[in-house]
Amino acid sequence: MSTTETTKKIKIHINGRPYEVTAGQTIMQAADQHGFHIPRLCYHPKLSIEGACRVCIVEVEGAANFVASCAYPVADGMKINTNSQELRRARRDIVELILDNHPLDCHTCDRNGTCELQRLAYAMGIRHRHFEGEKKCYNKDLSSPSVIRDPNKCILCGRCVRVCEEIQGVTALSQAHRGFKTVVMPAYDMPFAESVCSNCGQCVNVCPTAAFLERNYTQELFEKLNDPSIIKVAQVAPSVRAAIGEAFGFAPGKAMEKETAAALRKLGFDYVFDTQFAADLTIMEEASEFLERLGGKGKLPMITSCSSAWMKYVEQFFPDLLDNVSTCKSPMSMMGALLKTYFPEKAKLDPAKIFAVAVICCTAKKYEAERPELLVDGVRSTDLVVTTREAAWMIKSAGIDFVNIKGEDFDEPLGLSSGAGAIFGTTGGVMEAAIRTAYEMYTGETLMDIELDAVRGLKGIKEGTLKIDKTEVRIAVAHGLGNASALLEVVRKDPNRYHFIEIMGCPGGCVGGGGQPYAGSHCVPLDGEALKKRAEALYSIDRGRTIRRSHENPDVQRLYKEYLGRPLSAKSHKLLHTHYAAKKPRGIISQEIKSR
């Protein structure tokens, strides 16, 4: 379609009033533009049109039946009614039929208050259940350390299937069977933990009900916080501070760094450290590793290894590129290793009493925390992971006034971070932070223009070049596993095209993680504007720091001097690096058998 066609204006009538709209829009898009909100369930602006729920029906003059506004295009002169009595009755009947096959446990459901079906039922004026009949009955899938699947809460909107296929490119889910027995499940109804699921949690983000949830560890954590025999230590990821305020009614984009530290202390943690410190440490190791590979000691392009969803994805779908992946652990796991070794030694504490908790945006980090590759001397470095959503709920549950709380600094010696550590939480941030340090390591000079516009923004795949002395370094950044797959296919065909690649598993990077607050009145899941605002919160932290380069962090320098020696030392490799191996879950094996 030409630009002229897409920008052509036409006249339509909505509820008896004339409006000018863009040709090619759907009725729903045109109505939204002019302030008429049409109810919806299966529709999502970032996903393909499903047209399954029929909640969004409207009347079009001349049409024999109601039409689905999410899929029906506008036409010049079209007359649309969005709120007639017949429509209201039909929509109410549709939602009542959905509710008839839905559990009656709203007050005890994890999504109580944030459930789109619950909100819709209220908006429809449904105050009684008029239909009774057989209800579906399935067992919950509790096999995954990251994501719980409850088919009883599923309304077959298909959002989870579409986000997994269209955005993430994993295709771990599909609708099986027909009619009343239709159910969303992994291939061959295998346990989630044995499927190709990357644990990214984007299905949780887009699910309108509680059919998908993160594996919740809040009750276990409350028990630990009330145990005086252990030392409770928390670390807070960069993207948490950029989004946690949304759970308390703040608009996206408000950085709440010190408020989060204060709230966690009130919750019962003895020490609260900043994962951004470990992000600075990651850059020291990663930049050093990159320069070694650039000098011929290792395979190029080097690909980042911070995202745990991405690591499971590459093990399953691109095992031939594992040698390209950095051996650096993620900042969470680096910090966890230090919390069990360096910190107790420095603070003269018993390492066996340290209970290390990561407060993080990511459901996949729950999976990462259990990985045997990340044990240090047989000890798990991160004992428990809670998402931004879980942490926000715990703060509310404990009666802590987060809205009016007075901010506090993170604890030392693992609480000071540079601006480079902050931008780890958004797509392109790891690359930008690494270049700031690698440039100086390589040239001995300070990179003055440290804000790299080429790697910023929400374009799916970003490319750029950078002169480091006389060497032209070719870089690429991808966010979301679907974009990662497209980029890696390029690498397979042309291995020499890039020197350095950053991949984040979730759209927007960690700011769009599967454990971030549910969409409220401010945004919808995967909303680009919300992701931009969260990213800007991190960029504002970076710009406000006196220290904006990881290698200038004095506490990181002290760590190397007192404990690690130097980047890539034997001790650094033991605590901060690891290796991954190819994985072939049953889902991939079954799919291969089926294709023969």
Buried (B, 14 or more C-beta within 10 A) or exposed (E): EEEEEEEEEBEBBBBEEEBEBBBBBBBBBBBBEEEBEBBBBBBBBBBEBBBBBBBBBBBBEEEEEBBBBBBBEBEEEBBBBBEEEEBBEBBBBBBBEBBBBBBEEBEEBBBEEBBBBBEBBEEBEBEEEEEEEEEBEBEEBBBBBBBBBBBBBBBBBBBBBBBBBBBBBBBBBBBBEEEEEEBBBBBEEBBBBBBBBBBBBBBBBBBBBBBBBBBBBBEEBBEBBEEEEBBBBBBBBBBBBBBBBBBBEBEBBBBBBBBBBBBBBBBBBBBBBBBBBBBBBBBBBBBBBBBBBBEEEBEBBBBBBBBBBBBBBBBBBBBEBBEBBBBBBBBBBBBBBBBBBBBBEBBEBEBEEBBBBBBBBBBBBBBBBEBEEBEBEEBBBBBBBBBBBBBBBBBEEBEBEBEEBEEBEBBEBBBBBBBBBBBBBBBBBBBBBBBBBBBBBBBEEEBEEBBBEBBBBBBBBBBBEBEBEEEEBBBBBBBBBBBBBBBBEBBEEEEEBBBBBBBBBBBBBBBBBBBBBBBBEBBBBBBBEBBBBBBBBBBBBBEEBEBBBBBBBEBBEEBBEEBBEEBBBEBBBBBBBBEBEEBEBBBBEBBEEEEE
